[in-house]
């Protein structure tokens, strides 16, 4: 896997944490970790977007972040399970995976320099 796709996945994981952190943080330490997660997300995503198709990057990032946040809310915080919500999130993930599979990334030598 391209290291920039790893950055997108890592940014999505940080997003899942900080979205939950905004709702559930109570101590200074929890707020500090939430701020670090926000910073990491907004560092990793633009780096990845310099080398990958921006539309696909954002779709993958948003899809993984949304699905992960819903799963964390259900599993960790006891949010009620709703079949329709999980079905719709699954549909979103299928679309994101499909978009990733059909996007044609230019070879490294074909990429334009971003100034």
Secondary structure, DSSP 4 states (H G I P E B T S, - for coil): --HHHHHHHHHHHHHHHHHHHHHH--SHHHHHHHHHHHHHHHHHHHHHHHHS-HHHHHHHHHHHHHHHHHHHHHHTT-PPP-HHHHHHHHHHHHHHHHHHHH--PPPGGGPPPP-
